[in-house]
Amino acid sequence: MTAYVIRRVWQMIPTILGVILLIFILFNWVGGDPAQVLAGKISNPAQIENIRHQLGVDRPYWYQLWVFVKQVFTFDFGRSWSTNELVSHIILTRIGPTLTIMLPVVAITTGLAVLFAVLVAYVRGSLSDRMVMIVCTVAMSVSFLVYIIVFQWLFGFILGWFPVQGWSESFWKNLTYYAPLPIMLAVFVGVAPELRLYRSFFLDEIHQEYVRTARAKGLPENRVMLKHVMRNALIPILTNVGINLPGVFVGSFLLEVFFSIPGLGREVVTAVNRSDFPVIKAVTVYLAIITMVINLVVDVLYKFVDPRVTFK
């Protein structure tokens, strides 16, 4: 396993360099001249040239690429073009509120989806199974914005259980006072598609030969489902969780915007609206790196879930 991990880490290096090159091309050749965006409609060539010099975009492309590579590996993307705040400080201060919301959402959603999927697969084909699938389909058909409006109106304005907007400097106050409503909303919306997907994983395993063999040996259905079916269904479930985990670090910009959460998702939306390239490039690069690391961790976890998995 150690050799496999080392080999995968080495393979990440050319991938990271490829991502850096792609982002550099997109923002420097396709994205247009940032000096004209920052100068605004009322500007003259002298002002635009001065801004280009300050941003360093008047240098040769090879020099700009070298600066970009150094920024990635030193975690120093300079300052935001819009607020003049250090980009590293923006990321470090915005990631906390995002993770405060998104980590509980992923943990609770995954746990509930797996639990309900096992129960539904256990009574597969019954009226309960069909009713749950109908409810999930209807829930998935409603826009996320509708859920936000309804939850804020019902739990915030009518019942008064939770604040509609706000954030503080205290982690525990945020987690217990401001975060429950957006967490509950995200879990409510996220369980339906995850439940349908995980149910299909369990049903695929139920029809395998080893399940028939276990039943033929006289094992009770509960043990077959929990010990055999669930263990083998965990591999595609881990894959799905691994795919969704990178999104945890940028959060849900809809939640952060409508609930006034100062997270990274809202910051990215603001940076896009302002054409704040340093912030966008930094988030894009590090999200790609996080995605590669999570994929490696998931691949290693396969071995612990299923001992038959071998690393080559």
MARKE-237969 format. One record per residue (C-alpha): x, y, z; residue in one letter. Coordinates in pm, 1 decimal. Example, Ala and Ser with C-alpha at 12.3 -4.5 7.8 and 13.67 -1.06 7.14 Angstrom:
# MARKE-237969
+----------+----------+----------+------+
:     east :    north :       up : code :
+----------+----------+----------+------+
:   1230.0 :   -450.0 :    780.0 :    a :
:   1367.0 :   -106.0 :    714.0 :    s :
+----------+----------+----------+------+
# end
This chain:
# MARKE-237969
+----------+----------+----------+------+
:     east :    north :       up : code :
+----------+----------+----------+------+
:      0.0 :      0.0 :      0.0 :    m :
:    284.8 :    239.9 :     80.3 :    t :
:    433.6 :    197.3 :   -266.3 :    a :
:     92.4 :    257.3 :   -421.0 :    y :
:     40.1 :    579.0 :   -223.5 :    v :
:    387.6 :    708.6 :   -312.7 :    i :
:    328.0 :    630.0 :   -679.7 :    r :
:     -6.9 :    810.3 :   -675.5 :    r :
:    146.6 :   1114.4 :   -508.4 :    v :
:    414.8 :   1129.8 :   -777.7 :    w :
:    143.6 :   1103.8 :  -1041.9 :    q :
:    -28.0 :   1406.4 :   -891.3 :    m :
:    264.9 :   1634.9 :   -974.0 :    i :
:    221.2 :   1637.3 :  -1355.8 :    p :
:   -154.6 :   1658.1 :  -1305.6 :    t :
:   -117.7 :   1964.1 :  -1083.6 :    i :
:    117.8 :   2123.5 :  -1335.2 :    l :
:   -134.8 :   2054.9 :  -1610.9 :    g :
:   -411.4 :   2215.3 :  -1406.1 :    v :
:   -192.2 :   2518.9 :  -1339.3 :    i :
:   -113.6 :   2555.3 :  -1709.8 :    l :
:   -479.4 :   2520.1 :  -1808.7 :    l :
:   -594.6 :   2779.1 :  -1555.1 :    i :
:   -318.0 :   3015.7 :  -1663.1 :    f :
:   -424.4 :   2987.2 :  -2028.3 :    i :
:   -792.2 :   3036.8 :  -1947.0 :    l :
:   -738.6 :   3345.9 :  -1734.7 :    f :
:   -461.2 :   3510.4 :  -1936.3 :    n :
:   -564.3 :   3437.8 :  -2294.9 :    w :
:   -935.0 :   3354.1 :  -2289.3 :    v :
:  -1043.1 :   3567.9 :  -1994.4 :    g :
:   -960.8 :   3899.9 :  -2159.7 :    g :
:   -761.9 :   4194.4 :  -2033.3 :    d :
:   -825.1 :   4243.0 :  -1657.8 :    p :
:   -694.2 :   4600.3 :  -1677.8 :    a :
:   -986.3 :   4703.6 :  -1896.4 :    q :
:  -1231.0 :   4539.2 :  -1655.3 :    v :
:  -1082.2 :   4717.2 :  -1353.3 :    l :
:  -1049.7 :   5049.8 :  -1533.5 :    a :
:  -1419.7 :   5059.6 :  -1609.5 :    g :
:  -1598.8 :   5226.4 :  -1896.5 :    k :
:  -1447.4 :   5571.5 :  -1833.0 :    i :
:  -1076.3 :   5525.0 :  -1887.1 :    s :
:   -794.6 :   5615.5 :  -2118.9 :    n :
:   -502.4 :   5414.6 :  -2259.4 :    p :
:   -261.9 :   5562.5 :  -2004.8 :    a :
:   -476.9 :   5445.9 :  -1712.6 :    q :
:   -515.5 :   5099.0 :  -1861.7 :    i :
:   -141.5 :   5067.6 :  -1916.5 :    e :
:    -72.8 :   5180.3 :  -1559.4 :    n :
:   -313.1 :   4916.6 :  -1423.9 :    i :
:   -155.0 :   4649.9 :  -1642.2 :    r :
:    185.1 :   4740.5 :  -1500.1 :    h :
:     56.5 :   4727.7 :  -1140.9 :    q :
:   -102.4 :   4387.2 :  -1197.5 :    l :
:    205.5 :   4254.5 :  -1374.3 :    g :
:     10.5 :   4145.5 :  -1682.3 :    v :
:    237.0 :   4351.9 :  -1908.0 :    d :
:    521.8 :   4104.6 :  -1845.2 :    r :
:    601.0 :   3818.1 :  -2087.8 :    p :
:    372.7 :   3516.9 :  -2058.2 :    y :
:    653.2 :   3285.8 :  -1947.9 :    w :
:    731.3 :   3519.1 :  -1656.5 :    y :
:    363.9 :   3541.1 :  -1556.4 :    q :
:    341.3 :   3161.0 :  -1563.7 :    l :
:    649.6 :   3128.0 :  -1342.5 :    w :
:    499.0 :   3378.0 :  -1095.2 :    v :
:    172.4 :   3180.4 :  -1096.5 :    f :
:    353.7 :   2852.0 :  -1020.1 :    v :
:    537.5 :   3015.8 :   -729.8 :    k :
:    208.6 :   3152.8 :   -598.2 :    q :
:     52.0 :   2807.3 :   -597.3 :    v :
:    334.1 :   2636.3 :   -406.7 :    f :
:    391.3 :   2924.9 :   -162.2 :    t :
:     20.7 :   2990.4 :    -98.1 :    f :
:     80.4 :   3356.3 :   -181.2 :    d :
:   -151.4 :   3487.4 :   -451.3 :    f :
:    -93.5 :   3845.5 :   -354.7 :    g :
:   -388.7 :   4072.0 :   -289.3 :    r :
:   -741.3 :   4082.2 :   -416.9 :    s :
:   -788.8 :   4320.9 :   -706.2 :    w :
:  -1117.9 :   4439.0 :   -559.2 :    s :
:  -1061.7 :   4465.7 :   -182.7 :    t :
:   -678.5 :   4468.4 :   -161.9 :    n :
:   -704.3 :   4192.4 :     99.7 :    e :
:   -452.3 :   3910.2 :     95.6 :    l :
:   -595.2 :   3619.5 :   -101.8 :    v :
:   -453.3 :   3370.9 :    147.2 :    s :
:   -631.3 :   3556.8 :    428.1 :    h :
:   -956.1 :   3551.3 :    230.8 :    i :
:   -937.8 :   3173.9 :    188.2 :    i :
:   -838.9 :   3101.6 :    548.6 :    l :
:  -1109.8 :   3324.6 :    697.1 :    t :
:  -1389.1 :   3213.5 :    460.5 :    r :
:  -1326.8 :   2838.8 :    473.8 :    i :
:  -1433.2 :   2814.3 :    840.5 :    g :
:  -1798.4 :   2921.7 :    794.5 :    p :
:  -1824.9 :   2704.0 :    484.4 :    t :
:  -1701.5 :   2391.7 :    664.1 :    l :
:  -1922.1 :   2470.1 :    965.4 :    t :
:  -2221.6 :   2428.4 :    737.8 :    i :
:  -2108.5 :   2173.5 :    482.0 :    m :
:  -1934.4 :   1909.0 :    696.5 :    l :
:  -2246.8 :   1839.7 :    908.0 :    p :
:  -2453.9 :   1843.4 :    589.6 :    v :
:  -2240.9 :   1574.3 :    422.5 :    v :
:  -2220.0 :   1359.1 :    737.1 :    a :
:  -2591.5 :   1375.0 :    818.0 :    i :
:  -2706.2 :   1340.0 :    457.2 :    t :
:  -2485.5 :   1037.0 :    394.7 :    t :
:  -2587.0 :    868.9 :    720.6 :    g :
:  -2960.3 :    920.2 :    665.8 :    l :
:  -2942.5 :    822.8 :    299.3 :    a :
:  -2760.8 :    496.9 :    377.0 :    v :
:  -3001.1 :    413.3 :    660.9 :    l :
:  -3315.1 :    483.2 :    459.0 :    f :
:  -3172.5 :    307.5 :    152.5 :    a :
:  -3112.6 :     -9.3 :    354.6 :    v :
:  -3466.0 :      2.7 :    494.4 :    l :
:  -3622.1 :     66.0 :    154.9 :    v :
:  -3414.8 :   -207.5 :     -9.0 :    a :
:  -3521.9 :   -442.9 :    271.7 :    y :
:  -3890.8 :   -390.2 :    178.6 :    v :
:  -3819.3 :   -361.3 :   -194.1 :    r :
:  -4124.3 :   -381.1 :   -418.5 :    g :
:  -4366.7 :   -303.8 :   -135.8 :    s :
:  -4604.1 :     -9.2 :   -108.7 :    l :
:  -4363.5 :    162.1 :    132.9 :    s :
:  -4081.8 :    132.8 :   -118.5 :    d :
:  -4293.2 :    287.0 :   -394.9 :    r :
:  -4420.3 :    567.7 :   -172.3 :    m :
:  -4066.4 :    660.4 :    -65.6 :    v :
:  -3953.2 :    670.6 :   -430.2 :    m :
:  -4251.0 :    890.0 :   -524.1 :    i :
:  -4171.2 :   1131.4 :   -239.1 :    v :
:  -3805.3 :   1143.8 :   -343.0 :    c :
:  -3897.6 :   1213.7 :   -704.9 :    t :
:  -4131.8 :   1495.5 :   -605.7 :    v :
:  -3873.2 :   1641.0 :   -367.6 :    a :
:  -3608.5 :   1638.5 :   -639.5 :    m :
:  -3843.2 :   1816.5 :   -880.9 :    s :
:  -3872.0 :   2131.1 :   -667.2 :    v :
:  -3615.1 :   2407.4 :   -709.7 :    s :
:  -3366.2 :   2464.6 :   -428.6 :    f :
:  -3467.2 :   2832.3 :   -420.8 :    l :
:  -3823.7 :   2731.2 :   -337.6 :    v :
:  -3700.0 :   2529.0 :    -40.1 :    y :
:  -3494.3 :   2825.4 :     82.2 :    i :
:  -3793.0 :   3061.2 :     67.3 :    i :
:  -4028.6 :   2811.3 :    235.0 :    v :
:  -3784.6 :   2717.8 :    512.6 :    f :
:  -3701.6 :   3080.8 :    591.2 :    q :
:  -4068.3 :   3176.4 :    591.0 :    w :
:  -4184.5 :   2879.1 :    803.2 :    l :
:  -3902.2 :   2823.7 :   1051.6 :    f :
:  -3775.8 :   3181.0 :   1062.3 :    g :
:  -4071.0 :   3416.0 :   1032.2 :    f :
:  -4374.7 :   3205.4 :   1129.7 :    i :
:  -4238.0 :   2970.1 :   1396.7 :    l :
:  -3939.4 :   3185.3 :   1493.7 :    g :
:  -3724.6 :   2883.1 :   1575.7 :    w :
:  -3413.7 :   2995.2 :   1387.8 :    f :
:  -3265.5 :   3323.5 :   1265.2 :    p :
:  -3301.8 :   3377.8 :    893.1 :    v :
:  -2964.8 :   3546.9 :    849.4 :    q :
:  -2653.6 :   3624.3 :   1049.2 :    g :
:  -2313.8 :   3500.5 :   1160.6 :    w :
:  -2084.0 :   3570.2 :   1456.0 :    s :
:  -1724.4 :   3523.6 :   1566.8 :    e :
:  -1813.9 :   3239.0 :   1804.7 :    s :
:  -1792.0 :   2889.8 :   1655.1 :    f :
:  -2037.6 :   2734.4 :   1900.3 :    w :
:  -2292.6 :   3010.8 :   1855.5 :    k :
:  -2270.7 :   2972.1 :   1480.5 :    n :
:  -2304.6 :   2594.1 :   1502.5 :    l :
:  -2596.8 :   2596.4 :   1746.2 :    t :
:  -2779.1 :   2917.1 :   1652.5 :    y :
:  -2711.4 :   3029.3 :   1294.6 :    y :
:  -2616.1 :   2701.7 :   1124.0 :    a :
:  -2906.0 :   2462.9 :   1211.2 :    p :
:  -3155.9 :   2608.9 :    961.9 :    l :
:  -2926.4 :   2600.6 :    653.8 :    p :
:  -2797.1 :   2258.1 :    761.6 :    i :
:  -3150.0 :   2124.0 :    801.5 :    m :
:  -3246.3 :   2270.9 :    464.6 :    l :
:  -2945.8 :   2122.7 :    282.6 :    a :
:  -3000.7 :   1780.9 :    443.7 :    v :
:  -3370.8 :   1785.5 :    352.5 :    f :
:  -3287.4 :   1860.9 :    -10.3 :    v :
:  -2985.9 :   1629.8 :    -33.9 :    g :
:  -3131.2 :   1310.8 :    115.7 :    v :
:  -3374.4 :   1240.5 :   -170.8 :    a :
:  -3124.0 :   1201.0 :   -459.6 :    p :
:  -2872.4 :   1022.0 :   -236.4 :    e :
:  -3139.9 :    780.4 :   -112.2 :    l :
:  -3244.1 :    690.4 :   -467.5 :    r :
:  -2882.4 :    636.2 :   -570.6 :    l :
:  -2785.5 :    426.9 :   -267.4 :    y :
:  -3102.5 :    221.3 :   -299.1 :    r :
:  -2993.7 :    123.3 :   -649.1 :    s :
:  -2653.1 :     20.2 :   -509.9 :    f :
:  -2816.2 :   -205.4 :   -253.1 :    f :
:  -3057.1 :   -356.1 :   -505.7 :    l :
:  -2767.2 :   -437.9 :   -739.1 :    d :
:  -2593.7 :   -627.2 :   -458.7 :    e :
:  -2909.8 :   -805.8 :   -345.9 :    i :
:  -2932.6 :   -987.0 :   -680.8 :    h :
:  -2574.0 :  -1115.5 :   -667.3 :    q :
:  -2492.6 :  -1485.3 :   -629.3 :    e :
:  -2326.7 :  -1449.6 :   -288.2 :    y :
:  -2654.9 :  -1315.1 :   -145.3 :    v :
:  -2846.0 :  -1615.9 :   -272.5 :    r :
:  -2579.5 :  -1839.8 :   -121.5 :    t :
:  -2605.8 :  -1664.2 :    215.1 :    a :
:  -2982.1 :  -1707.0 :    214.7 :    r :
:  -2950.2 :  -2070.6 :    112.7 :    a :
:  -2729.1 :  -2126.5 :    417.5 :    k :
:  -3017.5 :  -2008.3 :    634.9 :    g :
:  -2881.0 :  -1667.1 :    736.7 :    l :
:  -3152.4 :  -1425.3 :    849.5 :    p :
:  -3235.1 :  -1138.3 :    613.6 :    e :
:  -3116.2 :   -877.3 :    862.2 :    n :
:  -2769.4 :  -1030.6 :    873.5 :    r :
:  -2758.6 :  -1069.2 :    495.6 :    v :
:  -2841.6 :   -702.2 :    447.6 :    m :
:  -2615.6 :   -557.5 :    713.9 :    l :
:  -2312.1 :   -785.8 :    691.3 :    k :
:  -2296.2 :   -882.7 :    324.2 :    h :
:  -2500.3 :   -642.6 :    111.8 :    v :
:  -2407.1 :   -321.8 :    292.7 :    m :
:  -2036.2 :   -401.2 :    302.8 :    r :
:  -2019.8 :   -453.3 :    -72.6 :    n :
:  -2242.9 :   -154.0 :   -146.7 :    a :
:  -2009.8 :     71.6 :     52.8 :    l :
:  -1760.2 :     83.3 :   -235.1 :    i :
:  -1986.5 :    278.6 :   -477.0 :    p :
:  -2115.4 :    480.1 :   -180.4 :    i :
:  -1758.4 :    580.3 :    -93.0 :    l :
:  -1703.5 :    674.1 :   -457.4 :    t :
:  -2008.1 :    899.7 :   -454.1 :    n :
:  -1907.7 :   1062.0 :   -125.7 :    v :
:  -1558.5 :   1119.9 :   -264.0 :    g :
:  -1705.5 :   1291.6 :   -569.0 :    i :
:  -1915.2 :   1522.1 :   -352.0 :    n :
:  -1651.2 :   1603.7 :    -89.9 :    l :
:  -1457.1 :   1865.9 :   -292.1 :    p :
:  -1774.2 :   2071.2 :   -310.8 :    g :
:  -1771.7 :   2089.7 :     68.0 :    v :
:  -1475.2 :   2326.7 :     56.3 :    f :
:  -1648.4 :   2581.2 :   -167.1 :    v :
:  -1985.0 :   2537.0 :     -1.4 :    g :
:  -2326.2 :   2614.2 :   -144.1 :    s :
:  -2328.3 :   2972.0 :   -268.6 :    f :
:  -2710.0 :   2979.0 :   -253.2 :    l :
:  -2708.7 :   2894.2 :    116.3 :    l :
:  -2430.6 :   3139.8 :    192.8 :    e :
:  -2590.8 :   3422.0 :     -6.2 :    v :
:  -2946.5 :   3382.3 :    123.2 :    f :
:  -2842.6 :   3315.3 :    484.5 :    f :
:  -2564.0 :   3579.0 :    485.8 :    s :
:  -2294.8 :   3324.7 :    571.9 :    i :
:  -1946.4 :   3471.2 :    509.2 :    p :
:  -1820.0 :   3153.1 :    347.2 :    g :
:  -1599.3 :   3070.7 :     53.2 :    l :
:  -1890.3 :   3004.8 :   -181.1 :    g :
:  -2026.5 :   3356.8 :   -143.9 :    r :
:  -1673.7 :   3494.2 :   -179.3 :    e :
:  -1625.5 :   3309.4 :   -508.0 :    v :
:  -1952.5 :   3447.4 :   -645.2 :    v :
:  -1847.3 :   3798.2 :   -543.9 :    t :
:  -1505.0 :   3747.6 :   -704.0 :    a :
:  -1665.8 :   3633.2 :  -1029.9 :    v :
:  -1894.3 :   3936.7 :  -1037.2 :    n :
:  -1595.7 :   4165.4 :   -978.7 :    r :
:  -1359.2 :   3977.4 :  -1213.8 :    s :
:  -1126.1 :   3928.6 :   -918.1 :    d :
:   -891.4 :   3684.9 :  -1092.2 :    f :
:   -645.4 :   3618.3 :   -804.4 :    p :
:   -922.9 :   3487.9 :   -578.4 :    v :
:  -1082.2 :   3278.6 :   -854.0 :    i :
:   -750.0 :   3127.3 :   -963.0 :    k :
:   -647.6 :   3042.1 :   -606.5 :    a :
:   -977.0 :   2868.7 :   -527.6 :    v :
:   -973.0 :   2681.9 :   -859.3 :    t :
:   -618.5 :   2550.5 :   -815.6 :    v :
:   -658.9 :   2439.8 :   -456.0 :    y :
:   -994.9 :   2279.9 :   -525.3 :    l :
:   -828.5 :   2070.0 :   -796.1 :    a :
:   -553.8 :   1966.5 :   -552.2 :    i :
:   -809.4 :   1881.0 :   -283.1 :    i :
:  -1001.3 :   1670.9 :   -536.5 :    t :
:   -690.5 :   1466.6 :   -618.4 :    m :
:   -610.6 :   1411.6 :   -250.1 :    v :
:   -967.1 :   1301.4 :   -174.7 :    i :
:   -960.9 :   1056.3 :   -467.2 :    n :
:   -642.8 :    904.1 :   -326.6 :    l :
:   -794.8 :    871.8 :     21.2 :    v :
:  -1107.4 :    707.4 :   -120.9 :    v :
:   -899.9 :    458.7 :   -319.3 :    d :
:   -710.0 :    365.2 :     -2.2 :    v :
:  -1036.1 :    324.9 :    190.5 :    l :
:  -1153.0 :     67.4 :    -63.4 :    y :
:   -896.4 :   -172.4 :     84.2 :    k :
:  -1040.9 :   -136.4 :    433.8 :    f :
:  -1398.7 :   -181.6 :    312.2 :    v :
:  -1323.6 :   -480.6 :     88.3 :    d :
:  -1004.0 :   -682.5 :    161.6 :    p :
:  -1028.1 :   -833.0 :   -187.7 :    r :
:   -921.4 :   -501.0 :   -339.5 :    v :
:   -557.7 :   -501.5 :   -444.4 :    t :
:   -330.4 :   -209.5 :   -531.5 :    f :
:   -131.3 :   -242.5 :   -850.5 :    k :
+----------+----------+----------+------+
# end
